[in-house]
Amino acid sequence: MANSRTAEELRTEIKRLVGEYYQACFGQEAEESARNPVRSVRYAGRVFDEREMENLVDSSLDFWLTEGRYAKEFEKKFKEYLGTDFALPVNSGSSANLVALSALTSPLLGSKRLRKGNEVITVAAGFPTTVNPIIQNGLVPVFVDVELGNYNVMAEQARQAISSETRAIMLAHTLGNPFCLEKIMKLAEDYDLWVIEDCCDALGSTYKGRMLGTFGHVSTFSFYPAHHITTGEGGMVCTDDPLIARALRSFRDWGRDCYCEGGQNGRCGNRFTKQYGELPLGYDHKYVYSHVGYNLKMTDMQASIGSAQMDKLPGFVQKRKENFRTWERGFQAWKKYFILPVAEPDSDPSWFAYPVTVKEEAGFGRTELTEYLSRHGVETRNLFAGNMVKQPAYLQVEKRIVGNLENTDAVMNRTFFLGTYPGLSPEQITYVLDTISAFLKERGL
């Protein structure tokens, strides 16, 4: 006999079963972790419950395999949280940076567009995907140094770096700690420069009560599993400028000129009535390309996870701040060995991690400590690429270096970080602090 239940009834039953599956598979795992002594401590990880899994399966049942209803829901929640007029989901944080900078090369921006050979100020101590779009667009990265302790750009050196070819500043808020926004935005105003805020590690951080990602002309976010929320792979590009938003969408969507949503036809009212480039009059606007673009859209299944994660974001941010404060209290006794992190004045960071720099006179090296921690099940990470200009991929690229990057070299040689992610328990942090204490005692320190 055929199943008499409707599709909606089956969908409801599937959702119920997904919730049961989560409890059976992941709920017991969480309970077991709470009961057992600490054996390992990760620096980051996904934090989720049955809601993300239910959304993911619900989206799959629609079998709408590109952007759909969940993408719109995720976009809406993100705009409301951040406070920007436009938010564009993409398939990764790296793609977000590529789309953001590429949009500033658009002819839509007239004489202000970035052109090949123009310079973009950035820092050498960072992650490659903040720098790669500069190179990929035929622009020249200008590398400046960072401050030890906050690991962000030296603002005065950024001012000294400006030349007749400088057109933009592209910086990440390192590990969620805001860079000196007041000085950088004033510099941009004085020299009429674009500012791209890379907020991959900084979702939920504020400066003077205002969300990061709302200061620059364009901002980017990453949803890789290590970050503040996750969609697995995924990112977002945000702006308040409608012209930039149009360019962002075009570069993300193959470079097309049409701005109809998927499944829409003739939203502009001129689908078969205009002439573009050297195409014949009336050529279908859906197949007109005004930029050399990409296909970097987020799938609806990714967005369904992001939508559920957004509801947890305030709690995630609070937990990261609490974990940071716990690390801070623990490391106070070891100031003679480590340079401890310092938040930008007037800021409230949603810290991605707890970074420390081993002092030259500490009596031990970073690798000695991080290897010891690794042997005891504790994950650490170096501060990303260290000194970018010394990485193999960047030795031969066209670039300009300001100063000797002394602090960047210190970061490369002596800085590492520990996690603050919401899944980190007080017991795990205590275990790590005890392990560091044991390391120091073994060396008679």
C-alpha positions as CSV (number, residue, x, y, z in Angstrom):
1,M,0.0,0.0,0.0
2,A,1.4,3.4,-1.0
3,N,2.5,5.7,1.8
4,S,-0.4,8.1,2.4
5,R,1.6,10.8,4.3
6,T,2.1,14.1,2.5
7,A,5.5,15.6,1.6
8,E,5.1,18.1,4.5
9,E,4.3,15.4,7.0
10,L,7.4,13.4,5.8
11,R,9.5,16.6,6.1
12,T,8.4,17.1,9.7
13,E,9.2,13.4,10.5
14,I,12.6,13.7,8.9
15,K,13.3,16.8,11.0
16,R,12.3,14.9,14.2
17,L,14.6,12.1,13.2
18,V,17.5,14.4,12.5
19,G,17.1,15.8,16.0
20,E,17.2,12.3,17.4
21,Y,20.3,11.5,15.3
22,Y,22.1,14.6,16.6
23,Q,21.5,13.5,20.2
24,A,22.6,9.9,19.5
25,C,25.7,10.9,17.5
26,F,26.9,14.2,18.9
27,G,25.0,14.7,22.2
28,Q,26.5,11.6,23.8
29,E,30.0,12.7,22.6
30,A,29.5,16.0,24.4
31,E,28.4,14.2,27.6
32,E,31.4,11.9,27.4
33,S,33.8,14.8,27.0
34,A,32.3,16.5,30.1
35,R,32.8,13.3,32.1
36,N,36.4,12.4,31.0
37,P,39.6,14.1,32.1
38,V,41.1,16.5,29.6
39,R,43.3,14.7,27.1
40,S,43.5,17.2,24.2
41,V,42.8,20.8,23.6
42,R,42.1,22.1,20.1
43,Y,42.7,25.7,19.0
44,A,39.4,25.9,17.2
45,G,36.4,23.9,16.1
46,R,32.8,24.0,15.0
47,V,30.1,24.5,17.6
48,F,26.6,23.4,16.6
49,D,23.5,21.4,17.6
50,E,20.5,19.8,16.0
51,R,19.3,23.1,14.6
52,E,22.2,23.3,12.0
53,M,21.6,19.7,11.0
54,E,17.9,20.1,10.7
55,N,18.4,23.2,8.5
56,L,20.9,21.4,6.4
57,V,18.7,18.4,5.7
58,D,15.7,20.7,5.2
59,S,17.6,22.6,2.5
60,S,18.6,19.3,0.8
61,L,15.0,18.3,0.6
62,D,14.3,21.4,-1.4
63,F,17.0,20.2,-3.8
64,W,17.7,23.8,-4.7
65,L,21.4,23.4,-5.2
66,T,22.5,27.1,-5.5
67,E,21.3,30.2,-3.7
68,G,17.8,30.0,-2.4
69,R,15.5,30.8,0.5
70,Y,18.1,30.1,3.1
71,A,20.7,32.3,1.4
72,K,18.2,35.2,1.6
73,E,17.5,34.4,5.3
74,F,21.2,34.2,6.1
75,E,21.9,37.5,4.2
76,K,19.0,39.3,6.1
77,K,20.2,38.1,9.5
78,F,23.8,39.1,8.7
79,K,22.9,42.6,7.5
80,E,20.7,43.2,10.6
81,Y,23.5,42.0,12.9
82,L,26.2,44.0,11.3
83,G,24.2,47.1,10.3
84,T,25.1,47.4,6.6
85,D,22.9,48.0,3.7
86,F,24.2,45.1,1.5
87,A,25.6,41.7,2.4
88,L,26.6,39.2,-0.4
89,P,27.2,35.5,0.5
90,V,30.1,33.9,-1.2
91,N,31.7,30.5,-1.2
92,S,34.7,31.3,1.1
93,G,36.4,34.1,3.0
94,S,39.1,34.1,0.4
95,S,36.6,34.6,-2.3
96,A,35.1,37.4,-0.2
97,N,38.5,39.2,-0.4
98,L,38.8,38.6,-4.1
99,V,35.4,39.9,-4.9
100,A,35.8,42.9,-2.6
101,L,39.0,44.1,-4.1
102,S,38.0,43.2,-7.7
103,A,34.9,45.3,-7.3
104,L,37.0,48.4,-6.7
105,T,38.5,47.9,-10.2
106,S,35.1,48.2,-11.8
107,P,34.5,50.8,-14.5
108,L,31.3,51.7,-12.6
109,L,33.6,53.6,-10.2
110,G,34.9,55.9,-12.9
111,S,38.2,57.7,-12.2
112,K,38.3,56.2,-8.7
113,R,38.6,52.6,-9.9
114,L,41.8,50.7,-9.1
115,R,44.0,50.2,-12.1
116,K,46.9,47.8,-12.8
117,G,50.1,49.1,-11.2
118,N,48.3,51.0,-8.4
119,E,49.5,50.4,-4.9
120,V,47.6,48.9,-2.0
121,I,48.9,49.2,1.6
122,T,48.8,46.1,3.7
123,V,50.8,44.3,6.4
124,A,53.4,41.6,6.0
125,A,52.3,39.8,9.2
126,G,49.1,38.2,8.1
127,F,47.2,35.6,6.1
128,P,47.8,35.2,2.3
129,T,44.2,35.8,1.2
130,T,44.4,39.4,2.4
131,V,47.3,40.0,0.0
132,N,46.5,37.6,-2.9
133,P,43.6,39.6,-4.4
134,I,46.0,42.6,-4.7
135,I,48.4,40.6,-6.7
136,Q,45.7,38.7,-8.7
137,N,44.3,42.1,-9.8
138,G,47.7,43.3,-11.1
139,L,48.1,45.8,-8.2
140,V,51.2,46.2,-6.1
141,P,51.2,45.3,-2.4
142,V,53.0,47.7,-0.1
143,F,54.1,45.9,3.0
144,V,54.4,47.7,6.3
145,D,55.2,46.5,9.9
146,V,52.9,45.7,12.8
147,E,52.9,46.6,16.5
148,L,53.9,43.8,18.9
149,G,51.2,43.0,21.3
150,N,48.3,44.1,19.2
151,Y,49.7,42.7,15.9
152,N,48.1,45.3,13.8
153,V,49.4,47.9,11.3
154,M,51.7,50.7,12.5
155,A,49.6,53.6,11.5
156,E,52.5,56.1,11.1
157,Q,54.4,53.7,8.9
158,A,51.3,53.3,6.7
159,R,51.2,57.1,6.3
160,Q,54.9,57.1,5.4
161,A,54.2,54.4,2.8
162,I,51.9,56.5,0.7
163,S,53.2,57.3,-2.8
164,S,51.6,58.9,-5.9
165,E,50.4,55.4,-6.9
166,T,48.7,54.5,-3.6
167,R,45.0,54.0,-4.1
168,A,43.8,51.7,-1.3
169,I,44.4,50.1,2.1
170,M,43.5,46.5,2.7
171,L,44.0,45.2,6.3
172,A,42.7,42.4,8.5
173,H,41.7,43.0,12.1
174,T,44.3,40.6,13.5
175,L,42.8,37.8,15.5
176,G,39.7,39.9,16.1
177,N,41.6,42.9,17.6
178,P,40.6,46.1,15.7
179,F,43.4,47.9,13.8
180,C,43.7,51.6,14.6
181,L,40.5,52.6,12.7
182,E,40.5,56.2,13.6
183,K,44.0,56.8,12.2
184,I,43.5,54.6,9.2
185,M,40.2,56.1,8.2
186,K,41.7,59.6,8.6
187,L,44.6,58.6,6.4
188,A,42.1,57.3,3.8
189,E,40.2,60.5,4.0
190,D,43.3,62.7,3.6
191,Y,44.5,60.8,0.5
192,D,41.2,59.7,-0.9
193,L,41.9,56.0,-0.5
194,W,39.7,53.0,-0.6
195,V,39.6,50.9,2.7
196,I,38.9,47.2,2.6
197,E,38.3,45.7,6.1
198,D,39.1,42.0,6.3
199,C,37.1,40.8,9.3
200,C,37.7,37.1,8.8
201,D,38.6,36.8,12.5
202,A,36.6,39.7,13.9
203,L,32.9,39.0,13.6
204,G,31.3,40.6,16.6
205,S,34.2,42.9,17.5
206,T,33.4,46.6,18.1
207,Y,35.3,49.9,18.0
208,K,33.7,52.7,20.0
209,G,30.5,50.7,20.1
210,R,30.3,50.2,16.4
211,M,30.7,46.9,14.6
212,L,33.8,46.1,12.7
213,G,33.0,45.8,9.0
214,T,31.1,49.0,9.0
215,F,34.0,51.4,8.8
216,G,35.6,50.7,5.4
217,H,34.1,51.0,1.9
218,V,33.9,47.2,1.8
219,S,34.3,44.5,4.4
220,T,34.7,40.8,4.3
221,F,34.0,37.8,6.6
222,S,34.9,34.1,6.6
223,F,32.8,31.2,7.8
224,Y,35.5,28.5,7.8
225,P,35.0,26.1,10.7
226,A,37.7,27.8,12.8
227,H,35.9,31.2,12.6
228,H,33.2,32.9,14.7
229,I,30.4,31.1,12.9
230,T,30.7,28.4,10.3
231,T,29.1,27.3,7.1
232,G,31.9,24.8,6.4
233,E,33.3,26.8,3.5
234,G,31.7,30.3,3.0
235,G,32.1,34.0,3.4
236,M,30.3,37.4,3.1
237,V,31.1,40.7,1.5
238,C,29.4,43.8,2.9
239,T,29.0,47.5,1.9
240,D,26.7,50.5,2.2
241,D,27.5,51.7,-1.3
242,P,24.9,50.6,-3.9
243,L,27.4,51.1,-6.8
244,I,30.0,48.9,-5.1
245,A,27.3,46.4,-4.3
246,R,26.4,46.1,-7.9
247,A,30.0,45.5,-8.9
248,L,30.4,43.0,-6.1
249,R,27.4,41.0,-7.4
250,S,28.7,41.1,-10.9
251,F,32.2,39.9,-10.1
252,R,30.6,37.1,-7.9
253,D,28.1,36.1,-10.6
254,W,30.3,35.3,-13.6
255,G,30.8,39.1,-14.4
256,R,27.3,39.4,-15.7
257,D,25.7,42.8,-16.1
258,C,22.2,41.5,-15.2
259,Y,21.2,41.7,-11.6
260,C,18.1,39.4,-11.6
261,E,18.0,36.8,-8.9
262,G,18.2,33.2,-9.8
263,G,14.9,32.2,-11.4
264,Q,14.0,35.9,-12.1
265,N,13.5,37.2,-15.6
266,G,13.4,40.9,-16.7
267,R,13.7,42.5,-13.3
268,C,15.4,45.5,-15.0
269,G,12.6,45.8,-17.6
270,N,15.2,46.0,-20.4
271,R,16.0,42.3,-21.1
272,F,15.7,42.5,-24.9
273,T,15.8,46.3,-25.5
274,K,19.3,47.6,-25.1
275,Q,22.7,47.5,-26.8
276,Y,25.8,46.6,-24.9
277,G,29.4,46.7,-26.1
278,E,29.5,45.5,-29.7
279,L,26.7,43.1,-29.2
280,P,23.6,43.3,-31.4
281,L,20.7,45.5,-30.2
282,G,18.4,43.5,-28.0
283,Y,20.9,40.9,-27.0
284,D,19.6,39.0,-23.9
285,H,20.7,41.0,-20.9
286,K,21.0,37.7,-18.9
287,Y,24.0,36.9,-21.0
288,V,25.8,40.3,-21.0
289,Y,29.1,40.5,-19.2
290,S,30.4,43.8,-18.0
291,H,33.2,42.5,-15.8
292,V,35.7,39.6,-16.0
293,G,34.2,37.8,-13.1
294,Y,33.9,34.4,-11.4
295,N,31.2,32.1,-10.0
296,L,31.7,32.4,-6.3
297,K,28.2,32.0,-5.0
298,M,27.3,30.2,-1.7
299,T,25.0,27.2,-1.9
300,D,21.7,27.2,0.0
301,M,22.8,24.2,2.0
302,Q,25.8,26.2,3.3
303,A,23.5,29.2,4.0
304,S,21.1,27.0,5.9
305,I,23.9,26.3,8.4
306,G,24.8,29.9,8.6
307,S,21.3,31.0,9.3
308,A,21.2,28.7,12.4
309,Q,24.7,29.8,13.4
310,M,23.6,33.5,13.4
311,D,21.1,32.8,16.1
312,K,24.0,31.5,18.3
313,L,26.4,34.3,17.4
314,P,25.8,36.6,20.4
315,G,26.5,33.7,22.7
316,F,29.6,32.7,20.7
317,V,31.0,36.2,21.0
318,Q,30.4,36.3,24.7
319,K,32.1,32.9,25.3
320,R,35.2,34.0,23.2
321,K,35.5,37.1,25.4
322,E,35.2,35.0,28.6
323,N,37.8,32.5,27.3
324,F,40.2,35.4,26.5
325,R,39.9,36.8,29.9
326,T,40.6,33.4,31.4
327,W,43.8,33.1,29.4
328,E,44.7,36.7,30.4
329,R,44.4,35.9,34.1
330,G,46.5,32.8,33.7
331,F,49.3,34.5,31.8
332,Q,49.7,37.4,34.2
333,A,52.2,35.5,36.2
334,W,54.4,35.0,33.2
335,K,54.9,38.6,31.9
336,K,58.7,38.2,32.2
337,Y,58.6,35.5,29.5
338,F,55.8,36.7,27.1
339,I,54.6,39.8,25.4
340,L,50.9,39.6,26.2
341,P,48.1,40.8,23.8
342,V,46.8,44.3,24.0
343,A,43.4,45.4,22.7
344,E,43.1,48.5,20.6
345,P,41.9,51.4,22.9
346,D,38.2,52.0,22.8
347,S,37.6,48.6,21.4
348,D,35.8,45.4,22.6
349,P,37.3,42.5,20.6
350,S,35.6,39.2,19.9
351,W,38.9,37.5,20.0
352,F,39.7,34.7,17.6
353,A,42.6,33.6,19.7
354,Y,45.0,34.5,22.5
355,P,48.3,35.5,20.9
356,V,51.6,35.7,22.8
357,T,55.2,36.4,21.8
358,V,58.0,34.7,23.6
359,K,60.5,37.4,24.7
360,E,64.1,37.1,23.4
361,E,65.4,36.9,27.0
362,A,62.8,34.3,28.1
363,G,65.3,31.4,28.3
364,F,63.4,29.2,25.8
365,G,62.1,29.5,22.2
366,R,58.6,29.3,20.8
367,T,59.2,26.0,19.1
368,E,60.4,24.4,22.3
369,L,57.2,25.4,24.0
370,T,54.8,24.6,21.2
371,E,56.4,21.2,20.7
372,Y,56.0,20.5,24.4
373,L,52.4,21.6,24.3
374,S,51.8,19.4,21.2
375,R,53.2,16.4,23.0
376,H,50.7,17.0,25.8
377,G,47.7,17.2,23.4
378,V,47.5,21.0,23.1
379,E,47.1,22.6,19.7
380,T,48.8,25.9,18.9
381,R,49.2,28.0,15.8
382,N,51.8,30.5,14.6
383,L,50.5,33.9,13.6
384,F,49.6,32.7,10.1
385,A,52.3,33.4,7.4
386,G,54.7,35.2,9.8
387,N,56.5,37.5,7.4
388,M,54.7,37.2,4.1
389,V,57.6,38.6,2.0
390,K,59.7,35.6,3.1
391,Q,57.2,33.0,2.0
392,P,58.1,31.1,-1.2
393,A,55.1,32.3,-3.2
394,Y,55.9,36.0,-2.6
395,L,59.6,36.1,-3.2
396,Q,59.3,37.1,-6.8
397,V,56.0,39.1,-6.9
398,E,56.1,42.8,-7.5
399,K,55.9,44.6,-4.2
400,R,57.2,47.5,-2.1
401,I,58.5,47.1,1.5
402,V,58.5,49.9,3.9
403,G,61.2,49.8,6.7
404,N,62.9,46.6,7.8
405,L,59.7,44.8,9.1
406,E,61.5,44.2,12.4
407,N,58.4,43.4,14.4
408,T,57.0,41.2,11.6
409,D,60.2,39.1,11.8
410,A,59.7,38.8,15.6
411,V,56.2,37.6,14.9
412,M,57.6,35.1,12.4
413,N,60.1,33.7,15.0
414,R,58.5,34.1,18.4
415,T,54.6,34.5,18.2
416,F,52.0,31.8,18.6
417,F,48.4,31.6,19.7
418,L,46.0,29.5,21.7
419,G,42.3,29.1,21.0
420,T,39.3,31.0,22.4
421,Y,36.5,29.2,20.5
422,P,33.2,28.7,22.3
423,G,33.7,24.9,22.6
424,L,36.7,25.5,24.8
425,S,35.9,24.6,28.5
426,P,37.4,26.2,31.6
427,E,38.9,22.8,32.5
428,Q,40.7,22.7,29.2
429,I,42.2,26.2,29.7
430,T,43.3,25.2,33.2
431,Y,45.0,22.1,31.7
432,V,46.9,24.2,29.2
433,L,48.0,26.7,31.8
434,D,49.1,23.9,34.1
435,T,51.1,22.3,31.2
436,I,52.8,25.6,30.5
437,S,53.6,25.9,34.2
438,A,55.1,22.4,34.1
439,F,57.2,23.4,31.1
440,L,58.7,26.4,32.8
441,K,59.4,24.4,36.0
442,E,61.3,21.8,34.0
443,R,63.5,24.5,32.8
444,G,64.0,25.9,36.2
445,L,62.1,29.1,35.4
